[in-house]
Amino acid sequence: MYFRNIIRYFIYIYIFASATVFVAFADIYMFVDSNGTLHFTNTKVSSDYKLYIKEYPEYPDKSDITDKYDHLIAEAAQAYNLPFSLVKAVIKAESNFNPEAISKTGALGLMQIMPENFKSFNINDPFNPWENIMAGTGYLSRLLIQFEGKLPLAIAAYNAGPGAVERYKDIPPFQETRNYVKKVIKYYRFFEKG
């Protein structure tokens, strides 16, 4: 419970600190100080800050959004103490709410779970929305703990794997992963606004 509260705290701090960034479609700059602490800002306050995420004013088409799984998302988000909007954003980015989605790499269902994770995630049917959402939300929660509540890193790890994020100590320099992080954060802000 302690770790869940810490994660929730860091997520809310991140959202609060960057709320104007997403509303104004500004860029996010990052600086790592000598203690290894990440600092984020929506303005480049010194040359030490480097561009971290380029924001774009694109939002999903409302016709592409469904509330069909909201009750399951809400239950999973509550079980793992994560924001509903974050879980829904990952589902939108992963499968566009298609419970039968299959990726080119073999990931399955709404939250695109890889078959090698079925056993550890207690999945019997990856196309069952309830099982898939609970598994994906649990995994996202573990990533947030692993990356100390740093939302962009946890999102990157969901896409590229935690090993890649640990290896680079940042969002890996893969265009797909960088685009994925931007997309999830964009959807997250969209769903937060309701």
N, C-alpha and C positions, 0 to 999 in steps of 0.2 A: 504494500500500500504506500509506503514511504516513497519508493521509486516512481510509482504512478503519479503521486502528487508533484514530485520534482519535475517529471516530464511535462505534466500539464502546466506547471509554472513556466517552464522554459518556452513551451509552445505559445502561451499567452503573451509572454514578454516579447517573443519574436513577432507575433501578430501585431501587438500594440505598437512596437517600435517601427514596424514597416507598414502600418495601415495606410498612412498617407502616401507611401510609395506606390501601393497598388491602385489607390484611387486616382492618383495623379499620373500614373503610368511612368514613374521615374525609374531610374536604374538603381541597383543596390550595389554599394561598394563595401569591400571587406578589408580589414587589416588584422594581422596576427601580431600581437605584441611579444615582447621578450619572454613572457611567461607562457606563451602558447595560447593565450586567450583570444578568441575570435571577436572582433568588433564589427558591427554592421551599421551602415548609415545610408540615407538616401541622397546625401550630398558628399562630394569628394572634398573632405575637410583638409586633407594634406596629400602630398605625393606618395605617402606610405599606403594610402588606400587604393586598392585595385578594383576594377570592374568585376563584379561577382555574378550578377544576373542582369541581363538587359530585359527591361519590361516592355511589353507590347500591349496595346489597348484592345486586344482581341478577346472577346468572350464567346462562349459556346452559343450556338443557335438554340433558342428555347425549345424548338421543336425536337432537338436532340436530347432533351432532358426528360427523365421519367421519375415519378415518385413511387413506382411499383415496388421497389425494394427498400423504401425509406424505413419501414417498420423493422426490417432485419438489420439495416445499417444502424439505426438508433439503438437497438438491443446490443449489437456487437460493440458499438462505440462506448456504451455505458459499461459493459462488462470489462472492457480494457481501459476505461477512463481516458478515452481519446475524443476529440471533437468530432461530432457527426459530419461536419462539412469536410473534414480532412479525409475521412474514410470514403465519403461519397466522391470526393475529387479523385482519389486513387482509382476507384472503380470506373469513373468516367474516362480517365486516362488509359487504364488498362484494357477495358473491354467495351467501352461505350454502352454499358448496361446490358450486354449480351451474355446471358448465362451459359450459352453453348459455344462461346468464343474459344478458338484454338489458335495459338500464335505459331509463327513459322519455326520457333524453337521448341514447341510442344507444350507451352504453358496453357493451362485450361481454366475455363470458367470466368466468372465476374472479376475476380482479383488475380487471374492468371497465375495459378499455382503450378509449379513444376512437379511432374510425377514423382521425382525422387524425394519430394518433401511430404507426400501424402501420409506416410506412416507417422512421421514425427508430428505432423499437424492433425492427426486423427481424422483423416479424410477417407471416407469410403466411396463417396460419389462426388467427384470434383464439379459436376454440373448441377449439383444441388445448391441453390443459392444460399441457404442457411449455412451449410457446412463450409462453403467457399468463403463467404463473408467473414465467418467466425475465424477461420484459419488465417486469412489475409490480414485481418485486423489484429489478431494475436501476434503475427509476425511483425507487422508495422510497429506495434507496441514494444516488442523486444528490440527492434532496431533503434527506436528512440531512446531506450535505456542504454543500449550499447554505445550510441553516439551522443550521450549526455544531453539529450533534448535538442540537439542541433537539427532542426527540421530539414534543411536542405540536404544534409549528409544522410539522414535516415531515408529520405525520399530517393536519393541517388543509390543508396544501398538496396532499396527495394527493387530498383531497376537493374543495376549492374552487379549486385552482390556485395555483401559487407567486406569481403576480402579486397575488392578493387578500391573501395573507399579507404580502407586502412592502408593499403599500399601507397596511395597518393596523398593520404591525410587531407583529402579535399574531395570535391566532386571530381570523379575521374575525367580525363580529357577526351571522352568519347562524345561525339556530337549527339548521338541518340540519347545518352544519359543526360547531357546538359539540356537538351530540348525537353526531355521528360520532366526534369525538375521544374523548369519554367512552366510547363503545361499544368502539372499538378498544383503548383502554387497559384497559378492563374485561376484554375477551377475552384480551388479552396476559397479564394477571395470572392469569387462569384457566388458560391453557395453560402458563404457567410453573410453576404448582403441579402440573400433570400429573394 
